[in-house]
Amino acid sequence: MIVRQNILRGWAQKDIQYYAWRNPEFGNHYLFSVFALREGAYPIRIEAEAPVLYLSVDDSLPTPTATATATPTATFTPSPSPTGTPVVFEIPDNTIVVTDDLHSTEDLVGKYDQDNPLDAVLAVRWPDLGEDITSYHIYVSVDGDESIYIDRVKDPSQTYFLWDGPEFNHSYQFTVYALRSATEPIEIKAEAPVLFLDENSVTPTPTPTNTPIIFDVPDRTIVVTDDLYSVENLVGGVDDDTSSDRALTIRWGLSEPDVTDFHLYVNVNGADDIYLGRTGTGSRLYFDWREGAAGIDPAFRDGPQFNTVYQLLFLGSFQGASLSGLDRKEISSTSRPAVPHRRLQ
């Protein structure tokens, strides 16, 4: 087994340049990295050139084969472009594109990918972010959990990453941090996850989707609608949903330039404000809150609950500064059957 995920194993004081790890497990390959933490600057990373195979004294030493390259079975050989050179294409600003491999161009964000078990990879791509980039760090959220670091791209001119770590029947949403020499990193997050499936599994039948209705909201105002496809403002009113389709869509207007992200907070039944989630981008002026939606804090991942009054607000991030966005607006959700929305008297 090869351990692919970077895991913190220990730390050492600055005057000690070694670390004794007491609990490696037999049969594993270990590739070590050391991060030298600095005050007021990003860490320095040193990585071993190759992994170490850890064996018991009772194990037989592996016998090297005549050649280091295994001959793949013809049936499972991937089909790259004739030269094997990655296909590079223009990526829109502030966008992550995920493709089947480095030789395909179809964007799988919000869709699914089916791979052969011997070629289980995903290619993550992002736009060119300028000359002051020093490296890229790649993070992934698995099935909506908190994002974890998986690897980095050391070459600042390389705007793609081939990940050989996805497992079938899981969804993956990627975030890329572009590290810069003299300022904060640039964060780019995929709009939606990719569902990763075995090529022999049943192809999921896509449900019919409507185009979200986008409309202008007055500056510094919150509007709450039943979902992405409705326009009636429910602020101060009641939303009646079925138990299988509990959702609220929060929309706002803000004319400030240079917004990088929106963080939303909710007041539940008059209690303190609690973090609800984030858009991950400054270009989207709405937040669709429902079970399993991207960007939701784990405490609210089950969606809005019946018989609850929600008071909503957000914070906008402007090039590293935070600005309290809008006045709070109330919206309640009830457990009545699905009927036309009713205003509170």
C-alpha positions as CSV (number, residue, x, y, z in Angstrom):
1,M,0.0,0.0,0.0
2,I,1.3,3.5,-0.8
3,V,0.1,6.2,1.5
4,R,-0.9,9.1,-0.8
5,Q,-2.4,11.6,1.6
6,N,-0.1,14.0,3.5
7,I,-0.6,13.4,7.3
8,L,1.0,15.2,10.2
9,R,3.2,12.7,12.1
10,G,4.9,15.0,14.6
11,W,6.9,18.1,15.2
12,A,10.4,19.2,16.5
13,Q,11.8,22.3,18.1
14,K,13.8,24.6,15.9
15,D,17.2,23.5,17.3
16,I,16.5,19.8,16.6
17,Q,17.0,18.7,13.0
18,Y,15.7,15.2,13.3
19,Y,12.5,13.3,14.3
20,A,12.2,9.7,15.5
21,W,8.9,8.2,14.4
22,R,8.1,5.1,16.5
23,N,5.0,3.6,14.8
24,P,5.4,3.0,11.1
25,E,3.5,-0.1,9.9
26,F,5.1,-3.0,7.9
27,G,4.4,-3.3,4.2
28,N,3.9,0.4,3.6
29,H,5.8,2.9,1.5
30,Y,6.5,6.3,3.3
31,L,7.4,9.5,1.5
32,F,8.4,12.2,4.0
33,S,8.1,16.0,3.9
34,V,9.4,18.5,6.4
35,F,7.7,21.9,6.8
36,A,9.9,24.6,8.5
37,L,7.5,27.0,10.0
38,R,8.4,30.7,10.0
39,E,7.0,33.7,11.8
40,G,5.3,36.1,9.3
41,A,6.1,34.0,6.3
42,Y,4.9,30.8,4.6
43,P,6.6,27.5,5.6
44,I,9.5,26.1,3.8
45,R,8.9,22.6,2.5
46,I,11.5,19.9,2.0
47,E,10.5,16.6,0.5
48,A,12.4,13.3,0.2
49,E,13.3,12.2,-3.3
50,A,11.6,8.8,-3.0
51,P,9.6,6.8,-0.5
52,V,10.9,4.2,1.9
53,L,9.5,0.6,1.9
54,Y,9.1,-0.5,5.6
55,L,9.4,-4.3,6.2
56,S,9.7,-6.7,9.1
57,V,13.0,-8.5,9.5
58,D,11.1,-11.7,8.8
59,D,9.8,-10.5,5.5
60,S,11.5,-11.5,2.3
61,L,13.2,-8.7,0.4
62,P,11.3,-7.8,-2.8
63,T,13.1,-9.2,-5.9
64,P,13.5,-6.5,-8.5
65,T,12.2,-7.5,-12.0
66,A,14.4,-7.3,-15.0
67,T,12.8,-4.0,-16.0
68,A,11.4,-1.2,-13.9
69,T,8.4,-0.7,-16.2
70,A,5.5,-3.2,-16.0
71,T,3.9,-4.2,-19.3
72,P,0.2,-3.2,-19.1
73,T,-2.4,-5.5,-20.4
74,A,-3.7,-4.2,-23.8
75,T,-7.3,-4.3,-22.6
76,F,-6.7,-1.7,-19.9
77,T,-4.2,0.6,-21.6
78,P,-5.5,4.2,-21.4
79,S,-5.7,6.1,-24.7
80,P,-3.8,9.3,-24.4
81,S,-3.0,11.6,-27.3
82,P,-0.3,10.2,-29.6
83,T,2.5,12.3,-28.1
84,G,1.4,11.9,-24.5
85,T,1.6,15.7,-24.1
86,P,-1.2,17.1,-21.8
87,V,-3.9,18.9,-23.6
88,V,-3.8,22.5,-22.4
89,F,-6.7,24.9,-23.0
90,E,-7.9,28.3,-21.7
91,I,-9.8,28.2,-18.4
92,P,-12.1,31.1,-17.5
93,D,-11.1,33.4,-14.7
94,N,-11.8,32.2,-11.1
95,T,-12.8,28.8,-12.4
96,I,-11.7,25.2,-11.8
97,V,-12.3,22.7,-14.5
98,V,-12.1,18.9,-13.8
99,T,-11.6,16.5,-16.7
100,D,-11.3,12.7,-17.0
101,D,-7.5,12.9,-17.6
102,L,-4.9,15.3,-19.1
103,H,-5.9,14.4,-22.6
104,S,-9.6,15.3,-22.4
105,T,-11.4,18.7,-22.4
106,E,-14.9,18.0,-21.2
107,D,-15.6,19.8,-17.9
108,L,-17.0,17.3,-15.3
109,V,-17.8,19.8,-12.6
110,G,-21.3,19.1,-11.4
111,K,-21.4,15.8,-13.4
112,Y,-19.9,12.4,-13.0
113,D,-16.8,10.5,-14.3
114,Q,-16.6,6.8,-15.0
115,D,-13.1,5.2,-15.0
116,N,-11.4,1.9,-15.3
117,P,-10.0,0.7,-12.0
118,L,-6.5,0.7,-13.5
119,D,-6.8,4.2,-14.7
120,A,-8.7,5.9,-11.9
121,V,-7.6,9.6,-12.1
122,L,-9.0,13.1,-12.3
123,A,-7.3,16.1,-13.9
124,V,-7.8,19.4,-12.1
125,R,-7.2,22.6,-14.2
126,W,-7.2,26.3,-13.4
127,P,-6.4,29.6,-15.2
128,D,-3.0,31.3,-15.4
129,L,-2.9,33.6,-12.4
130,G,0.1,35.8,-13.2
131,E,3.9,36.0,-12.8
132,D,4.2,36.3,-9.0
133,I,2.9,32.8,-8.3
134,T,5.4,30.5,-6.6
135,S,3.4,27.2,-6.4
136,Y,-0.1,25.8,-6.2
137,H,-1.6,23.8,-3.4
138,I,-4.4,21.4,-4.2
139,Y,-7.2,20.6,-1.7
140,V,-10.3,18.4,-2.0
141,S,-13.6,18.0,-0.1
142,V,-14.7,14.4,-0.1
143,D,-18.5,13.9,0.0
144,G,-19.0,17.4,1.3
145,D,-16.6,17.1,4.3
146,E,-13.9,19.7,5.2
147,S,-11.3,20.2,2.5
148,I,-7.9,18.4,3.0
149,Y,-4.6,19.0,1.4
150,I,-3.6,16.4,-1.2
151,D,-0.6,17.7,-3.1
152,R,1.1,20.7,-4.7
153,V,2.4,21.8,-8.1
154,K,5.9,23.3,-7.7
155,D,6.1,24.7,-11.3
156,P,4.1,28.0,-11.3
157,S,3.7,27.8,-15.1
158,Q,1.8,24.5,-14.8
159,T,-1.9,25.1,-14.4
160,Y,-3.1,21.5,-14.1
161,F,-2.7,18.6,-11.7
162,L,-3.4,14.9,-12.3
163,W,-4.7,13.2,-9.2
164,D,-4.4,9.4,-8.9
165,G,-6.1,9.2,-5.5
166,P,-9.9,9.3,-6.2
167,E,-12.0,6.3,-5.0
168,F,-15.2,5.1,-6.6
169,N,-18.6,6.1,-5.4
170,H,-17.4,9.3,-3.8
171,S,-17.8,13.0,-4.8
172,Y,-14.9,15.4,-5.0
173,Q,-14.9,19.2,-4.9
174,F,-11.5,20.8,-5.5
175,T,-10.0,24.0,-4.3
176,V,-6.7,25.5,-5.5
177,Y,-4.5,27.9,-3.6
178,A,-2.0,29.9,-5.7
179,L,0.8,30.9,-3.4
180,R,2.4,34.3,-4.0
181,S,5.8,35.5,-2.9
182,A,4.8,38.7,-1.2
183,T,1.1,38.5,-0.5
184,E,-1.8,36.2,0.5
185,P,-2.6,33.2,-1.7
186,I,-5.3,33.3,-4.3
187,E,-8.1,30.8,-3.7
188,I,-10.2,29.2,-6.5
189,K,-12.9,26.7,-5.7
190,A,-14.9,24.5,-8.1
191,E,-18.5,25.4,-8.4
192,A,-19.7,21.8,-7.7
193,P,-18.3,18.4,-7.0
194,V,-17.6,15.5,-9.4
195,L,-19.1,12.1,-8.7
196,F,-16.4,9.4,-9.4
197,L,-17.7,6.0,-10.5
198,D,-16.5,2.7,-11.8
199,E,-16.9,2.3,-15.6
200,N,-18.9,-0.9,-14.9
201,S,-21.4,0.8,-12.6
202,V,-24.8,1.8,-13.7
203,T,-24.7,5.2,-15.3
204,P,-26.8,7.6,-13.1
205,T,-29.8,9.0,-14.8
206,P,-29.6,12.8,-14.7
207,T,-32.7,14.4,-13.3
208,P,-34.1,17.1,-15.5
209,T,-32.7,20.5,-14.4
210,N,-34.1,24.0,-14.9
211,T,-31.9,27.0,-15.5
212,P,-31.7,29.0,-12.2
213,I,-33.6,32.3,-12.4
214,I,-31.2,35.2,-11.7
215,F,-32.6,38.6,-11.1
216,D,-31.4,41.9,-9.8
217,V,-31.7,42.5,-6.1
218,P,-31.6,46.1,-4.7
219,D,-28.2,47.1,-3.3
220,R,-27.6,46.0,0.3
221,T,-30.9,44.0,0.4
222,I,-31.5,40.3,1.1
223,V,-34.2,38.4,-0.8
224,V,-35.2,34.8,0.1
225,T,-37.0,32.6,-2.4
226,D,-38.3,29.1,-2.2
227,D,-35.5,27.8,-4.5
228,L,-33.3,28.8,-7.4
229,Y,-36.3,28.7,-9.8
230,S,-38.7,31.0,-8.0
231,V,-38.8,34.8,-7.7
232,E,-41.3,35.5,-4.9
233,N,-39.6,37.2,-2.0
234,L,-40.5,35.3,1.3
235,V,-38.8,37.7,3.7
236,G,-41.2,38.2,6.5
237,G,-43.3,35.4,5.2
238,V,-43.7,31.6,5.3
239,D,-42.2,29.0,3.0
240,D,-44.2,25.7,2.7
241,D,-42.1,22.8,1.4
242,T,-42.5,19.1,1.2
243,S,-40.2,17.0,3.4
244,S,-38.3,15.7,0.4
245,D,-37.6,19.2,-1.0
246,R,-36.6,21.4,2.0
247,A,-34.7,24.4,0.5
248,L,-34.3,28.2,0.7
249,T,-32.3,30.3,-1.7
250,I,-30.7,33.5,-0.3
251,R,-30.1,36.3,-2.8
252,W,-28.5,39.7,-2.2
253,G,-27.4,42.9,-3.9
254,L,-24.1,44.4,-3.5
255,S,-22.3,46.9,-5.8
256,E,-18.9,46.9,-4.1
257,P,-16.0,46.0,-6.4
258,D,-13.3,43.4,-5.7
259,V,-15.4,41.0,-3.7
260,T,-13.6,37.6,-3.3
261,D,-16.1,35.6,-1.3
262,F,-19.3,35.7,0.6
263,H,-19.8,34.1,4.1
264,L,-23.4,33.7,5.2
265,Y,-24.6,33.6,8.8
266,V,-28.0,32.6,10.2
267,N,-29.9,33.4,13.4
268,V,-32.1,30.4,14.3
269,N,-35.2,31.2,16.4
270,G,-33.6,34.4,17.8
271,A,-30.4,32.7,19.0
272,D,-26.9,34.0,18.2
273,D,-25.6,34.3,14.7
274,I,-24.0,31.1,13.4
275,Y,-21.9,30.5,10.3
276,L,-24.1,28.9,7.6
277,G,-21.7,28.5,4.7
278,R,-19.9,30.3,1.9
279,T,-20.2,30.8,-1.9
280,G,-16.4,30.3,-2.5
281,T,-16.5,33.1,-5.1
282,G,-17.3,36.8,-5.2
283,S,-19.1,36.5,-8.5
284,R,-22.2,34.6,-7.3
285,L,-24.9,36.7,-5.5
286,Y,-27.0,33.8,-4.3
287,F,-26.7,30.8,-2.0
288,D,-28.9,27.7,-2.4
289,W,-29.4,26.1,1.0
290,R,-30.6,22.5,0.8
291,E,-29.5,19.0,1.9
292,G,-26.1,18.1,0.4
293,A,-25.5,21.5,-1.2
294,A,-21.9,22.6,-1.6
295,G,-20.4,25.1,0.7
296,I,-22.7,24.4,3.7
297,D,-21.3,24.1,7.2
298,P,-21.7,20.6,8.6
299,A,-24.2,21.9,11.3
300,F,-26.6,22.9,8.5
301,R,-25.9,20.2,5.9
302,D,-29.4,18.7,6.4
303,G,-31.0,21.8,5.0
304,P,-33.5,24.2,6.6
305,Q,-35.7,22.6,9.2
306,F,-39.5,22.9,9.6
307,N,-41.1,25.1,12.2
308,T,-38.1,27.3,12.5
309,V,-37.6,31.0,12.0
310,Y,-34.3,32.0,10.2
311,Q,-32.8,35.4,10.2
312,L,-30.1,35.8,7.6
313,L,-27.1,38.0,6.9
314,F,-23.7,37.7,5.3
315,L,-20.2,39.1,5.3
316,G,-18.4,40.0,2.1
317,S,-14.6,39.6,1.8
318,F,-12.9,42.4,-0.1
319,Q,-9.3,41.7,-0.9
320,G,-8.6,40.4,2.6
321,A,-10.9,42.8,4.5
322,S,-14.3,42.0,5.8
323,L,-17.4,44.1,5.6
324,S,-20.7,43.5,7.3
325,G,-23.1,43.2,4.4
326,L,-26.8,43.6,4.8
327,D,-29.5,44.2,7.4
328,R,-31.0,41.0,8.8
329,K,-34.2,39.7,7.2
330,E,-36.5,37.1,8.7
331,I,-37.8,34.0,6.9
332,S,-39.7,31.1,8.5
333,S,-40.1,27.6,7.2
334,T,-43.1,25.5,8.2
335,S,-44.0,21.8,8.1
336,R,-47.3,22.3,6.3
337,P,-47.8,20.4,3.0
338,A,-46.7,22.0,-0.2
339,V,-49.1,24.8,-0.9
340,P,-48.7,28.3,-2.3
341,H,-46.6,30.5,0.0
342,R,-48.5,32.5,2.6
343,R,-47.6,35.8,4.0
344,L,-47.5,36.4,7.8
345,Q,-50.2,38.8,8.8
